[in-house]
Structure formats: structure tokens, C-alpha cells
Amino acid sequence: MQAPNSRKWMPDIISQMPDLPGLALLVFVSCLAGVVRGFSGFGTAMIFLPMAALVLEPVWAVLALIGMDIFSPLPAVRRAARDSKWRDLGLLLAATAVMVPVGLWTLTQISPETYRYGVSAISLALVACLVLGLRYRSEPTVPLMVAAGGASGFLGGAAGLPGPPVIILYMASHASVARVRATTLLFLVGFDFLFLGTFFATGRFEPTPFLLGLCLGLPGAAGVWLGQLIFDPAREALYRNIAYGVVTCAALLGLPIWD
């Protein structure tokens, strides 16, 4: 379903939001994605985007995700700042910034159906890599971090999915669970601001879906808080498997073959 015209809808978006087709789905999925992010440090985009693309066009879905992500991770940022390695984070974001504009241009050129296939395929590929036990067996090197950051920038710009390369890099390494969760979470927060700035710089920003995303940030933040509350480091493997399962279900349900 195509999104309504933003210029007509923007002046009274708040009053009309309850009538938006698929709003209940968006609220539920934003909360669920927040829960998974709270206990795993990743998963928001891979859960939200395949489902949001059922009711929003690609650029709207991505802008809604950015709006939601501005606030929903905040309950987890303070803890993540203590556990993250800031040099790694800086390298990842610098490489990401170079490739985001290329990815955003690609996003504006593809059809909604192609976008849905792409988002689901990327999410499923990530889960497959992690479930199959991909192992780097070392600390991430500078070249690998730059490569992962560049790939994340392109995938983030083209599909709104910056996480997979960074997630694979860290979860396949010997980095601690706390460092993986913290660095991934802070990277995704930093990416949101980079991506939003790119939208403004290229003149492609649309306020309506972004405002929708800000509203969805409330259930998203509640989900993050709940995810952190229920997280038990002693059962990290269980929570990781739950995250894999939720991402897989969202990716499969988002495929156009069900239309």
C-alpha cells in the first residue's frame, strides 16, 4: 500500500494518525523490536522494516524507523557507553558516513517490491551467518572495521539496515557479550543521526513519516526498557536465539509472496 501524500497529510497528522492503515501493526512491531534490541543490542531495523514495508513505501518506512530510533534506544545508551570501545565506534561511523549517500541514492531508485525482497533477504542472510557459527576468532582489525562500516553505510542507506555487517563482525569475534551489545547499539544510534543528516543534505527529507516514527518511539522505548529489564547475562544464548527467531519471522512475513 502506498503512503498518502505527505503535503496533504502533514498539517493534521496527529489527528489523522489513528486512521492510518496498519497503525496497530506499526505500534506492535515497534514495541517488539524495542524488546529485542533491549536484550540483544540489535534487531530493531530487521524486525521493523519488513513489517512496516507492508503498509508504507520504502522511503517512508526508513524515515519512520529513523524517527523511532532517535528516542527508543535512549534507556540503553548510558549502560552501553560504559561497555563500548570508542575507537572502534569512531572507525565504524567514519567509514559508514562515506557510503550512506550512495546507499540513499540506491533506495530512491528501487521499487517497493524489490525493497521488500531486499530487506527480508538481508535479514535472513544475517541470521543464517550467525546461526551457522561464523567465527573470526580474533579482535576486529582496523581494515575489517572500515570494511564493515562502509558496507553498513551502503546497506543502511539502501535498505535502512546498517546493522548486519557490524553485527556479524562483532558477534563472530571473541569480543565480550557486553561489548558486542554496547558497540552495536551505539553504532546504530550514531547511524541514525548520520542518515538523517544525509536526508536533509540531499533534500529528500519528508517530515510526515519522521513524525510518525517519533510517535512510534514511545512504544519502542518501552520495549527497550522491558528488554533490558528481563535480560539475564547468564542466559545470553537463549536471548540471542529468541532474537534470531523474531528477526526470521519478521523477514519471512514481509516477503511479497504473501500478498
N, C-alpha and C positions, 0 to 999 in steps of 0.2 A: 504493500500500500504506500502510495506516495504521500509525503508530508504536505500539509496545507501551505498555502502561500504565506511566507513569513511576514511580508509587509502588511497584509490584511489582519493577520492573527496577533501580531506583536502588541498593539495598543491595549488589548484586554486579555492578554494571555492567561493571567491568573484566574479571571472569572470563567474563561472557557476551558481551562485545563481539565476540569472533571469530565468534559465531553470528549477529550482526546481519545481516539480509538487506541486501545491497547495500554491505557494508562495503568490499569491494575497490574498488568503483566510487567510493565516497566518498574513499578514500585516494588513488586515482589522480587524481581530479578536483581534490582539494585541492592536490596537488603541481603539477599542470598550471597551475592558477590562480595559484599562487605564482610559477612561472616567468614567466608573462605579466606579473604585477604587478612582478616584479623588473626586467624590461627595458622596461616601458611606463609603470609607475606606476599602472595601473588594471587592471580586468578580473576581480578576484577574485570579486566577487558575481555578475557577469554570466556567469561560467563555472560557478561552483559551484552557484548556486541552481537553475537549470533542471534540472541533473542530480540534485542532492540531492532535489528535489521528486518525483523518480521513486520514491524509497524512504522519504521522510519527509513527514509532514504539514507544512503551511506554517509554523506557529509553531516546530516542531522544527527545520525547515531553517534558519530565520532565527537561532534561538538557537545552533545548531551553527556557523553562519557567524561569529557574534559570538565564540564561544569560540575558533574557529580564528584569527580576525583579531587577537585580543589579542596573540598572540606572533609569528605568521608574518611581519608586516612589520618586526619589530624590527631585522633585519640592515640594513634600508634607511633607518631613521629618522635615524641620525646624519648621513648624507650629505644627506638631504632637509632637515634642519634648517638646513644651511648655505645651501641654494639657495632656500628658500621665502621668501615675503613675508608676515611675521607679521601685519601689519594686515589684509591680505586674508583670511587664515585666520581671524582673530578675528571678522570680519564674517560670513563664511560660517557659522561654527559657531553664532554667536548667533542668526542667522535660522533655522538648522536646528533649534535647541533648541525654538523656539516651535511648530514644526509636527510634530515627532516624535510627541507623544501623539495627535494627530489621525490620523496615519498608522497607528499601532499599533492604535487602535480599529478602523480600517477592516480591518486584517489579520485581526482576530478575527471579523469578520462575513462573510468571503467563503469560498467552498468551495475545496477543494484544486484542482479542475479550473479554476475561474476564476483562482486564483492562478497556476497553471502557464501559462495563456494570457497573463496579465498580465506575468509575468516575462519570458517569451520576447518578447512584443511590445515591451516597453520596451527590451530589449537590442538587438533588431533595428532599432528606430527610431533608437537612438543610432548604431549602425554606419552606417545609411543617411545620417544627417545629416553624419557625418564624411567618409564616402566621397564624398558629393556635393559636398564642398568648402565647407560653410557657413563664412562668414567674417564676423567682426565688425569686423576691420581697425582696431582701436584697443585701448587699455588698458581692462580691465574697470572700469566706473564703480561707485560705491557703490550706487546703486539696482539695477543689474544683479546685483551680488554678493549683495545682500539677497534679490532675487527668486530667484536661483539657489539660495541657501541654504535659503529657505523651500520651494521645490519639492523640493530634495533631502531635506529633513526629512520631507515628506509621503511621497514615494516610498520613502524608506528605511524609514519606519515601516510603510507598507502592503505593501511588497514586499521589503524588505531590499536595495533598490537605490538608495542615496543618490547614487551617482556620476554618472549621466548628465547632470543639469543643470550640474554643476560642470565635468565633462569637456568638454561642448560649449562652455561659456563660455570656458574657457582654451585649448582646442585650436583654437577658431575665432578666437582673438585673435592678436595679434602677440607674445605672451609667448614667452620663450625655451623651448626644449625642456626644459632643466634646471629652469626654474621651474614649467612645467606638471607635470612628473613629481613634483617635490618637494611642491608645494602640494596636488596631488590626493592623493598618498599620505598626507600628514599630515592632510588633511581627513577621509579615510576612517578613519584611526586615531582621530581625535577623535570622529567619529560613533559608532564602536563603543562608546565609553565613555558617550556621551550616551544611546544606545539601551539599553544595559544598565541604566543608571540608571533609565530610564523603565519598563523591565520590572519592576524592583524596586518603584518608586514606585506602580505600578498593580496590584501583586500578581499579575502574570502570569508571573513568572519560574519556569522549571522547570529544576531542576539537571541532570537526566539528559542532555538534548540539549546543554546547555552543556558538560558534562564530556566528552561525545563530541567536541565541537568543540575542546576543549583538546587532546585526543589527536591530532586531525587537524591541529592547529597544527604538529606536528613535521614531517610531510611538506610542509606548507605553507611553513614556514620554510626547509626545504631547497630548495624550489622557488624562493623569493625569492633565496636566495643564488646558486643556479645562474643565474637570470635576470640578476642583476647581473654575474655573472662573464662571461657571454657577450655582454653588451650592448656595442656599439660605437657611439659617438655619430656616427661617420661614416656609419653605415648605419641611421640613425634611421628613415627612411622604410620600410625593409624590416621592421624590428621592429614598426612601427606596423601595417603591413599584415598581418603574422602575427597580431598581437593581434586585429585585426578578423576575420580568418578563424576563429580559435579561438572567439571570442565568438559569431559567427554559427552555427558548427556546434553549439555547446552549446545555443543558443536553439532551433534547429530540432529537435534531438534531444529536447529537453524538452517539446515540444508534445504534448498529449494525443491528437492524431490518430493517433499510432503505437501506442497501447495496444491 
